[in-house]
Amino acid sequence: MKKIILIAAILFTANMYAQDINTIINAKEVERIEKILSSDEMQGRRVFTPGIEKAATFLTEEFANAGLQKLNNGNSYLQTFTMIKPKFISASATFNQQPIDTRSVIVVTSKADLSINETSGHEKVFIKAGANLFSEAMKFAGAQKNYLVIVDTSFTKNFSRLTFLKRTIFKSDYSVVFILSTVDPATYSIEAKHEITESSLSNVVGVIPGKSLKDEYVIFSGHYDHLGIGKPVNNDSIFNGANDDAAGTTAVITLAKYFKALHNNERTLIFVAFTAEEVGGYGSQYFSKQFDPEKVKAMFNIEMIGTESKWGKGSAYITGFEKTNMGNILQQNLQGSSFQFYADPYTDQHLFYRSDNATLARQGVPAHTISTSKMDNEPNYHKVSDEIGTLDMNNMAEIIKAIAISSRSIISGKDTPTRVDTKTLD
């Protein structure tokens, strides 16, 4: 009799679990959220525009309605930070009293007037021939230290491309100067003038505190910014970004509502809609700096899940699948289901490094992006035609449910994915 009662209890719990998930995560609710985020009223959600502010307001309302707490018990769901837009005015430089061509000087700074020399405390470092110019430059530019970076002249052809590092930057007391040269100077002098404009950006963040493991975090994320308004194509100029990434943000909202209703997470759950992914991943970079990466046990970044994957409905892929065992854990939790997670089939496009999971992954966090986008043949990617009518609401709902179910042993603390070996990253 006891055995029969136990089996009945298990079946009852399983049925309740299925009923709850279908009540909260369904095509109708997915369509409601997606339709608002990708509407023309949001004007393509470009950073620094009224459209993205309107989207942020909608997201805060959804998080409030779900009953999420604010990060660090703050007074807002907005995680706001300051960005700098420096407009170049002039620069001059000398190595060992010899002038340097200003075309060989790139200054990344928040200061209107910068003047440094060998006594200023800038660490002198080198990007040598054969190195990965852009990854090395990004490492130095984002390190929150003062650097003089001497770039080997073998990179002359691509040196000017490093200007992307200075277009929009975090407000900082640190400056990084790149000089194209073969000289290791004993003395140097560099001056630069910029017109500085400050602007604010905001992630939208909500929290469900954990029970027994409240200091361990599981993150669910997507980016809510897109490309805004551009040149008209067939009388349409709004890049609605329905798939990229209103779809992922829709998933974050519905997952937040589901886990809040379930109310059984042992680890703390953090739901975040990132800003500025399309212009450099600044939202996720700022967010990542607010956490001890050792306490972040997993990150589910959700990007472009509105269309079928190359394997058809009921499937998605995980970027960087081989870098941790997180994908295996997710699939194990889906045992008995027809849904299938696959390894990223587009490794030549380096998707693992191109979305908001990358910053935490570089700190060792098992942080992966879940997607269905056919990156070798996605006809509406970064086009005005990326509209809600091109998406499959039923399939989206099934993908979101699969993410919810597959994450349960990580949320409960039963499973902890292996860490990313940062020495193996590009």
Kinemage of the C-alpha trace (Angstrom):
@kinemage 1
@onewidth
@group {chain A} dominant
@subgroup {mainchain}
@vectorlist {calphas} color= white
{ca met a 1} P 0.000 0.000 0.000
{ca lys a 2} L 2.802 2.423 0.935
{ca lys a 3} L 4.480 1.726 -2.418
{ca ile a 4} L 1.233 2.459 -4.302
{ca ile a 5} L 0.748 5.711 -2.378
{ca leu a 6} L 4.332 6.783 -3.135
{ca ile a 7} L 3.927 6.119 -6.860
{ca ala a 8} L 0.645 8.011 -6.887
{ca ala a 9} L 2.278 10.969 -5.140
{ca ile a 10} L 5.097 11.033 -7.693
{ca leu a 11} L 2.640 10.937 -10.593
{ca phe a 12} L 0.512 13.654 -9.006
{ca thr a 13} L 3.568 15.901 -8.535
{ca ala a 14} L 4.686 15.309 -12.121
{ca asn a 15} L 1.222 16.136 -13.461
{ca met a 16} L 1.047 19.316 -11.407
{ca tyr a 17} L 4.500 20.305 -12.670
{ca ala a 18} L 3.401 19.822 -16.291
{ca gln a 19} L 0.146 21.671 -15.719
{ca asp a 20} L 1.869 24.643 -14.113
{ca ile a 21} L 4.421 24.981 -16.884
{ca asn a 22} L 1.803 24.890 -19.640
{ca thr a 23} L -0.332 27.451 -17.836
{ca ile a 24} L 2.524 29.955 -17.639
{ca ile a 25} L 4.679 29.118 -20.659
{ca asn a 26} L 2.451 28.840 -23.704
{ca ala a 27} L 2.198 30.240 -27.214
{ca lys a 28} L -0.419 32.846 -26.259
{ca glu a 29} L 1.739 34.356 -23.510
{ca val a 30} L 4.859 34.169 -25.663
{ca glu a 31} L 3.055 36.008 -28.453
{ca arg a 32} L 1.762 38.694 -26.068
{ca ile a 33} L 5.267 39.605 -24.884
{ca glu a 34} L 6.943 39.193 -28.255
{ca lys a 35} L 4.354 41.372 -29.996
{ca ile a 36} L 4.993 44.281 -27.613
{ca leu a 37} L 8.791 44.079 -27.668
{ca ser a 38} L 8.989 43.863 -31.457
{ca ser a 39} L 6.286 46.423 -32.208
{ca asp a 40} L 6.939 49.548 -34.277
{ca glu a 41} L 6.310 51.587 -31.120
{ca met a 42} L 9.686 50.359 -29.788
{ca gln a 43} L 11.390 51.878 -32.861
{ca gly a 44} L 13.866 49.010 -33.119
{ca arg a 45} L 15.139 49.416 -29.509
{ca arg a 46} L 18.425 51.069 -30.425
{ca val a 47} L 20.604 52.215 -27.524
{ca phe a 48} L 20.352 55.885 -26.548
{ca thr a 49} L 16.881 56.254 -28.127
{ca pro a 50} L 13.356 56.686 -26.707
{ca gly a 51} L 12.523 53.254 -28.145
{ca ile a 52} L 14.866 51.359 -25.863
{ca glu a 53} L 13.691 53.411 -22.887
{ca lys a 54} L 10.121 52.351 -23.677
{ca ala a 55} L 11.242 48.721 -23.887
{ca ala a 56} L 12.997 49.005 -20.515
{ca thr a 57} L 9.818 50.381 -18.949
{ca phe a 58} L 7.827 47.439 -20.285
{ca leu a 59} L 10.404 44.984 -18.928
{ca thr a 60} L 10.380 46.524 -15.454
{ca glu a 61} L 6.601 46.244 -15.399
{ca glu a 62} L 6.781 42.564 -16.378
{ca phe a 63} L 9.365 41.830 -13.668
{ca ala a 64} L 7.268 43.687 -11.102
{ca asn a 65} L 4.119 41.800 -12.120
{ca ala a 66} L 6.036 38.545 -11.767
{ca gly a 67} L 6.970 39.498 -8.208
{ca leu a 68} L 10.726 39.498 -8.729
{ca gln a 69} L 12.968 41.209 -6.219
{ca lys a 70} L 15.347 43.970 -7.221
{ca leu a 71} L 19.069 43.264 -7.368
{ca asn a 72} L 20.808 43.851 -4.023
{ca asn a 73} L 17.464 45.020 -2.602
{ca gly a 74} L 17.791 48.221 -4.608
{ca asn a 75} L 15.009 50.609 -5.533
{ca ser a 76} L 14.839 49.787 -9.251
{ca tyr a 77} L 15.011 46.888 -11.681
{ca leu a 78} L 17.250 49.094 -13.823
{ca gln a 79} L 20.978 48.462 -13.505
{ca thr a 80} L 22.199 51.782 -14.877
{ca phe a 81} L 25.749 52.661 -15.830
{ca thr a 82} L 27.491 55.509 -17.627
{ca met a 83} L 29.042 55.276 -21.051
{ca ile a 84} L 31.382 57.773 -22.667
{ca lys a 85} L 31.383 58.869 -26.293
{ca pro a 86} L 34.751 60.550 -26.940
{ca lys a 87} L 34.970 62.744 -30.040
{ca phe a 88} L 38.580 62.995 -31.178
{ca ile a 89} L 40.037 66.512 -31.446
{ca ser a 90} L 43.823 66.119 -31.570
{ca ala a 91} L 46.785 63.978 -30.512
{ca ser a 92} L 50.566 64.106 -30.496
{ca ala a 93} L 53.234 61.623 -29.420
{ca thr a 94} L 56.983 61.174 -29.228
{ca phe a 95} L 59.189 58.144 -28.529
{ca asn a 96} L 62.713 59.013 -27.350
{ca gln a 97} L 62.039 62.629 -28.392
{ca gln a 98} L 61.178 61.492 -31.953
{ca pro a 99} L 57.686 62.356 -33.260
{ca ile a 100} L 55.156 59.606 -33.966
{ca asp a 101} L 52.718 59.902 -36.872
{ca thr a 102} L 49.301 60.611 -35.324
{ca arg a 103} L 47.820 57.901 -37.575
{ca ser a 104} L 49.839 55.474 -35.468
{ca val a 105} L 48.207 56.631 -32.213
{ca ile a 106} L 44.870 55.446 -30.804
{ca val a 107} L 43.845 56.680 -27.363
{ca val a 108} L 41.075 55.034 -25.333
{ca thr a 109} L 40.164 57.429 -22.542
{ca ser a 110} L 37.314 59.081 -20.629
{ca lys a 111} L 39.394 62.211 -20.092
{ca ala a 112} L 38.956 65.333 -22.195
{ca asp a 113} L 42.661 66.166 -21.823
{ca leu a 114} L 45.180 63.369 -21.423
{ca ser a 115} L 48.905 63.915 -21.002
{ca ile a 116} L 51.202 61.023 -20.079
{ca asn a 117} L 54.882 60.142 -20.109
{ca glu a 118} L 57.200 57.475 -18.752
{ca thr a 119} L 56.618 58.732 -15.180
{ca ser a 120} L 52.807 58.575 -15.342
{ca gly a 121} L 52.502 54.976 -14.155
{ca his a 122} L 51.274 53.442 -17.397
{ca glu a 123} L 52.409 49.835 -17.713
{ca lys a 124} L 54.243 49.258 -20.985
{ca val a 125} L 53.069 46.124 -22.818
{ca phe a 126} L 53.454 44.753 -26.334
{ca ile a 127} L 51.336 43.120 -29.013
{ca lys a 128} L 53.958 41.248 -30.947
{ca ala a 129} L 53.943 39.892 -34.495
{ca gly a 130} L 51.880 36.708 -34.765
{ca ala a 131} L 49.565 37.566 -31.864
{ca asn a 132} L 45.792 37.946 -32.213
{ca leu a 133} L 45.636 41.720 -32.560
{ca phe a 134} L 41.989 42.222 -31.695
{ca ser a 135} L 41.705 39.822 -28.742
{ca glu a 136} L 44.911 41.215 -27.230
{ca ala a 137} L 43.781 44.801 -27.752
{ca met a 138} L 40.382 44.098 -26.199
{ca lys a 139} L 42.058 42.456 -23.212
{ca phe a 140} L 44.133 45.546 -22.509
{ca ala a 141} L 41.309 47.994 -23.239
{ca gly a 142} L 38.991 46.245 -20.771
{ca ala a 143} L 41.464 45.550 -17.970
{ca gln a 144} L 40.818 48.686 -15.899
{ca lys a 145} L 44.518 49.578 -15.829
{ca asn a 146} L 46.675 52.275 -17.372
{ca tyr a 147} L 48.587 50.849 -20.353
{ca leu a 148} L 50.901 51.984 -23.085
{ca val a 149} L 50.438 49.260 -25.695
{ca ile a 150} L 53.114 49.067 -28.380
{ca val a 151} L 51.698 47.310 -31.432
{ca asp a 152} L 54.120 45.676 -33.856
{ca thr a 153} L 54.189 47.263 -37.315
{ca ser a 154} L 53.260 43.917 -38.876
{ca phe a 155} L 49.702 44.985 -37.924
{ca thr a 156} L 49.898 48.243 -39.897
{ca lys a 157} L 47.079 47.233 -42.261
{ca asn a 158} L 44.593 46.535 -39.449
{ca phe a 159} L 45.794 49.010 -36.819
{ca ser a 160} L 43.193 51.657 -37.694
{ca arg a 161} L 40.440 49.130 -37.021
{ca leu a 162} L 41.262 49.384 -33.313
{ca thr a 163} L 39.360 52.678 -33.302
{ca phe a 164} L 36.249 50.606 -32.521
{ca leu a 165} L 37.619 50.370 -28.977
{ca lys a 166} L 37.170 54.115 -28.409
{ca arg a 167} L 33.799 54.817 -30.015
{ca thr a 168} L 31.766 54.096 -26.879
{ca ile a 169} L 33.517 53.161 -23.636
{ca phe a 170} L 32.809 52.743 -19.942
{ca lys a 171} L 33.464 55.784 -17.812
{ca ser a 172} L 36.800 55.087 -16.171
{ca asp a 173} L 39.797 56.695 -14.522
{ca tyr a 174} L 42.062 54.526 -16.661
{ca ser a 175} L 43.463 55.229 -20.121
{ca val a 176} L 44.976 52.909 -22.707
{ca val a 177} L 47.178 54.217 -25.499
{ca phe a 178} L 47.995 52.098 -28.554
{ca ile a 179} L 51.084 53.068 -30.557
{ca leu a 180} L 52.073 51.355 -33.805
{ca ser a 181} L 55.861 51.034 -33.550
{ca thr a 182} L 58.871 48.715 -33.361
{ca val a 183} L 60.546 50.950 -30.770
{ca asp a 184} L 60.652 50.159 -27.046
{ca pro a 185} L 61.018 53.747 -25.808
{ca ala a 186} L 63.050 54.778 -22.776
{ca thr a 187} L 61.140 58.062 -22.784
{ca tyr a 188} L 57.822 59.056 -24.323
{ca ser a 189} L 55.262 61.828 -24.299
{ca ile a 190} L 51.643 61.501 -25.432
{ca glu a 191} L 48.898 64.111 -25.414
{ca ala a 192} L 45.310 63.763 -26.590
{ca lys a 193} L 42.209 65.940 -26.548
{ca his a 194} L 38.630 64.707 -26.882
{ca glu a 195} L 35.163 66.156 -26.540
{ca ile a 196} L 33.480 63.926 -23.966
{ca thr a 197} L 29.746 63.125 -23.950
{ca glu a 198} L 28.262 61.041 -21.137
{ca ser a 199} L 25.192 58.842 -21.644
{ca ser a 200} L 23.415 56.236 -19.531
{ca leu a 201} L 22.481 52.674 -20.401
{ca ser a 202} L 20.452 50.206 -18.345
{ca asn a 203} L 20.181 46.467 -17.996
{ca val a 204} L 16.897 45.249 -16.504
{ca val a 205} L 17.481 42.776 -13.665
{ca gly a 206} L 15.159 40.795 -11.399
{ca val a 207} L 15.905 38.214 -8.712
{ca ile a 208} L 14.277 35.184 -7.089
{ca pro a 209} L 16.319 34.519 -3.925
{ca gly a 210} L 17.399 30.955 -3.318
{ca lys a 211} L 16.593 28.915 -0.261
{ca ser a 212} L 19.492 26.780 0.980
{ca leu a 213} L 22.017 28.024 -1.607
{ca lys a 214} L 21.151 31.706 -1.808
{ca asp a 215} L 24.782 32.756 -2.416
{ca glu a 216} L 25.017 30.610 -5.537
{ca tyr a 217} L 23.588 32.092 -8.727
{ca val a 218} L 21.973 30.794 -11.909
{ca ile a 219} L 21.469 33.434 -14.594
{ca phe a 220} L 18.882 33.545 -17.381
{ca ser a 221} L 19.518 36.283 -19.920
{ca gly a 222} L 18.801 37.769 -23.323
{ca his a 223} L 19.452 41.187 -24.867
{ca tyr a 224} L 16.638 43.629 -25.489
{ca asp a 225} L 18.446 46.156 -27.680
{ca his a 226} L 18.474 46.027 -31.470
{ca leu a 227} L 19.414 48.184 -34.465
{ca gly a 228} L 16.765 50.899 -34.402
{ca ile a 229} L 15.675 52.763 -37.526
{ca gly a 230} L 17.637 52.627 -40.769
{ca lys a 231} L 17.373 53.104 -44.492
{ca pro a 232} L 13.901 52.166 -45.754
{ca val a 233} L 13.404 48.864 -47.552
{ca asn a 234} L 10.012 48.539 -49.256
{ca asn a 235} L 8.789 51.509 -47.193
{ca asp a 236} L 9.844 49.869 -43.907
{ca ser a 237} L 12.695 51.456 -41.947
{ca ile a 238} L 12.248 49.857 -38.488
{ca phe a 239} L 14.517 46.973 -37.529
{ca asn a 240} L 12.014 45.336 -35.163
{ca gly a 241} L 14.383 42.600 -33.992
{ca ala a 242} L 11.600 40.113 -33.312
{ca asn a 243} L 13.990 37.179 -33.349
{ca asp a 244} L 17.119 39.177 -32.443
{ca asp a 245} L 16.547 39.292 -29.573
{ca ala a 246} L 13.002 40.046 -28.515
{ca ala a 247} L 12.641 36.255 -28.679
{ca gly a 248} L 15.330 35.666 -26.057
{ca thr a 249} L 14.001 38.467 -23.857
{ca thr a 250} L 10.514 36.973 -24.100
{ca ala a 251} L 11.971 33.700 -22.855
{ca val a 252} L 13.591 35.451 -19.886
{ca ile a 253} L 10.283 37.026 -18.843
{ca thr a 254} L 8.276 33.808 -19.106
{ca leu a 255} L 10.951 31.805 -17.287
{ca ala a 256} L 10.946 34.373 -14.484
{ca lys a 257} L 7.182 34.042 -14.092
{ca tyr a 258} L 7.364 30.272 -14.157
{ca phe a 259} L 10.124 29.894 -11.568
{ca lys a 260} L 8.515 32.492 -9.327
{ca ala a 261} L 5.275 30.494 -9.361
{ca leu a 262} L 7.149 27.222 -8.812
{ca his a 263} L 8.912 28.707 -5.776
{ca asn a 264} L 11.311 25.814 -5.201
{ca asn a 265} L 14.719 27.126 -6.299
{ca glu a 266} L 17.526 26.374 -3.876
{ca arg a 267} L 19.981 28.568 -5.787
{ca thr a 268} L 19.288 32.257 -6.391
{ca leu a 269} L 17.934 32.943 -9.873
{ca ile a 270} L 18.817 36.139 -11.701
{ca phe a 271} L 16.899 37.254 -14.779
{ca val a 272} L 18.507 39.939 -16.901
{ca ala a 273} L 17.667 41.709 -20.137
{ca phe a 274} L 20.947 43.140 -21.396
{ca thr a 275} L 21.372 46.420 -23.199
{ca ala a 276} L 23.976 47.293 -25.841
{ca glu a 277} L 24.712 43.785 -27.110
{ca glu a 278} L 24.524 44.995 -30.687
{ca val a 279} L 27.111 47.738 -30.152
{ca gly a 280} L 29.750 45.835 -28.204
{ca gly a 281} L 28.192 43.801 -25.401
{ca tyr a 282} L 28.513 46.622 -22.874
{ca gly a 283} L 25.492 45.576 -20.830
{ca ser a 284} L 26.785 42.078 -20.140
{ca gln a 285} L 30.297 43.402 -19.525
{ca tyr a 286} L 29.049 45.764 -16.825
{ca phe a 287} L 26.737 43.144 -15.320
{ca ser a 288} L 29.503 40.548 -15.114
{ca lys a 289} L 31.723 42.851 -13.079
{ca gln a 290} L 29.131 42.969 -10.290
{ca phe a 291} L 29.537 39.287 -9.368
{ca asp a 292} L 32.151 36.984 -7.968
{ca pro a 293} L 32.362 34.560 -10.920
{ca glu a 294} L 32.956 31.619 -8.560
{ca lys a 295} L 29.461 32.125 -7.189
{ca val a 296} L 27.841 32.012 -10.630
{ca lys a 297} L 27.147 28.322 -11.214
{ca ala a 298} L 25.533 28.571 -14.663
{ca met a 299} L 24.342 31.061 -17.238
{ca phe a 300} L 21.565 30.379 -19.763
{ca asn a 301} L 21.853 33.100 -22.380
{ca ile a 302} L 18.991 32.911 -24.869
{ca glu a 303} L 19.422 34.375 -28.337
{ca met a 304} L 17.227 34.076 -31.422
{ca ile a 305} L 14.915 31.130 -30.698
{ca gly a 306} L 12.001 32.266 -32.875
{ca thr a 307} L 12.719 30.161 -35.949
{ca glu a 308} L 13.258 26.436 -36.363
{ca ser a 309} L 16.767 25.090 -35.998
{ca lys a 310} L 18.436 23.119 -38.792
{ca trp a 311} L 17.055 19.952 -37.151
{ca gly a 312} L 13.456 21.217 -37.177
{ca lys a 313} L 10.990 21.823 -34.355
{ca gly a 314} L 11.680 20.706 -30.808
{ca ser a 315} L 15.411 21.322 -30.958
{ca ala a 316} L 18.032 23.973 -30.259
{ca tyr a 317} L 21.799 24.202 -30.067
{ca ile a 318} L 24.187 25.285 -27.320
{ca thr a 319} L 27.252 27.349 -28.144
{ca gly a 320} L 30.509 26.101 -26.643
{ca phe a 321} L 28.841 22.756 -25.924
{ca glu a 322} L 32.185 20.984 -25.510
{ca lys a 323} L 33.612 23.515 -23.051
{ca thr a 324} L 31.600 22.278 -20.037
{ca asn a 325} L 29.250 19.406 -19.239
{ca met a 326} L 26.262 21.745 -18.918
{ca gly a 327} L 24.708 20.562 -22.190
{ca asn a 328} L 24.873 16.948 -21.022
{ca ile a 329} L 23.132 17.888 -17.768
{ca leu a 330} L 20.358 19.654 -19.654
{ca gln a 331} L 19.789 16.718 -21.958
{ca gln a 332} L 19.767 14.276 -19.042
{ca asn a 333} L 16.988 16.313 -17.424
{ca leu a 334} L 15.004 16.033 -20.666
{ca gln a 335} L 15.227 12.255 -20.711
{ca gly a 336} L 11.950 10.842 -21.987
{ca ser a 337} L 11.221 14.047 -23.891
{ca ser a 338} L 11.449 14.413 -27.656
{ca phe a 339} L 13.286 17.724 -27.303
{ca gln a 340} L 16.967 17.665 -28.218
{ca phe a 341} L 19.849 20.029 -27.516
{ca tyr a 342} L 22.700 19.838 -30.025
{ca ala a 343} L 26.224 21.210 -30.170
{ca asp a 344} L 26.662 24.442 -32.103
{ca pro a 345} L 26.948 23.511 -35.810
{ca tyr a 346} L 28.309 26.947 -36.783
{ca thr a 347} L 31.645 26.888 -34.976
{ca asp a 348} L 33.326 28.716 -37.855
{ca gln a 349} L 31.257 31.780 -36.854
{ca his a 350} L 32.570 31.787 -33.256
{ca leu a 351} L 29.092 32.296 -31.772
{ca phe a 352} L 30.321 31.343 -28.294
{ca tyr a 353} L 32.278 34.606 -28.242
{ca arg a 354} L 29.686 36.791 -29.990
{ca ser a 355} L 26.870 36.945 -27.462
{ca asp a 356} L 26.337 38.019 -23.869
{ca asn a 357} L 27.562 34.735 -22.393
{ca ala a 358} L 31.142 35.511 -23.425
{ca thr a 359} L 32.184 37.835 -20.597
{ca leu a 360} L 31.293 35.412 -17.819
{ca ala a 361} L 32.619 32.454 -19.815
{ca arg a 362} L 35.993 34.186 -19.976
{ca gln a 363} L 35.919 34.186 -16.170
{ca gly a 364} L 35.357 30.434 -16.062
{ca val a 365} L 31.582 30.429 -15.630
{ca pro a 366} L 29.696 27.674 -17.510
{ca ala a 367} L 27.952 30.327 -19.581
{ca his a 368} L 26.389 29.272 -22.865
{ca thr a 369} L 23.992 30.668 -25.438
{ca ile a 370} L 20.948 28.650 -26.484
{ca ser a 371} L 19.745 29.392 -30.018
{ca thr a 372} L 17.950 27.969 -33.024
{ca ser a 373} L 19.116 30.532 -35.577
{ca lys a 374} L 20.405 29.040 -38.817
{ca met a 375} L 23.408 31.330 -39.060
{ca asp a 376} L 24.348 30.049 -42.509
{ca asn a 377} L 20.854 30.792 -43.845
{ca glu a 378} L 18.768 33.100 -41.641
{ca pro a 379} L 16.999 35.338 -44.177
{ca asn a 380} L 15.819 38.036 -41.757
{ca tyr a 381} L 18.927 38.428 -39.599
{ca his a 382} L 19.690 42.141 -39.071
{ca lys a 383} L 17.046 43.141 -41.603
{ca val a 384} L 13.821 45.143 -41.386
{ca ser a 385} L 12.026 41.891 -42.177
{ca asp a 386} L 12.843 40.453 -38.711
{ca glu a 387} L 9.228 40.777 -37.599
{ca ile a 388} L 6.906 38.713 -35.457
{ca gly a 389} L 5.148 37.218 -38.476
{ca thr a 390} L 8.313 35.266 -39.316
{ca leu a 391} L 8.385 33.488 -35.936
{ca asp a 392} L 6.778 30.278 -34.670
{ca met a 393} L 5.112 30.983 -31.299
{ca asn a 394} L 4.317 27.346 -30.570
{ca asn a 395} L 7.874 26.224 -31.158
{ca met a 396} L 9.206 29.123 -29.095
{ca ala a 397} L 7.019 28.069 -26.183
{ca glu a 398} L 8.310 24.499 -26.418
{ca ile a 399} L 11.915 25.695 -26.428
{ca ile a 400} L 11.317 27.859 -23.351
{ca lys a 401} L 9.663 24.949 -21.567
{ca ala a 402} L 12.616 22.746 -22.462
{ca ile a 403} L 14.996 25.301 -20.956
{ca ala a 404} L 12.887 25.433 -17.785
{ca ile a 405} L 12.741 21.660 -17.360
{ca ser a 406} L 16.343 21.000 -18.359
{ca ser a 407} L 17.674 23.548 -15.857
{ca arg a 408} L 15.880 22.100 -12.827
{ca ser a 409} L 18.742 20.038 -11.365
{ca ile a 410} L 21.091 23.026 -11.639
{ca ile a 411} L 18.543 25.300 -9.972
{ca ser a 412} L 18.017 22.787 -7.181
{ca gly a 413} L 21.748 22.469 -6.546
{ca lys a 414} L 21.787 18.774 -7.401
{ca asp a 415} L 24.012 19.384 -10.431
{ca thr a 416} L 26.790 21.899 -10.889
{ca pro a 417} L 28.247 22.200 -14.397
{ca thr a 418} L 31.999 22.026 -14.837
{ca arg a 419} L 33.825 25.330 -15.253
{ca val a 420} L 35.176 26.693 -18.517
{ca asp a 421} L 38.926 26.182 -18.868
{ca thr a 422} L 39.834 29.780 -19.689
{ca lys a 423} L 43.270 28.739 -20.966
{ca thr a 424} L 41.581 27.100 -23.952
{ca leu a 425} L 39.612 30.176 -25.032
{ca asp a 426} L 40.499 32.205 -28.103
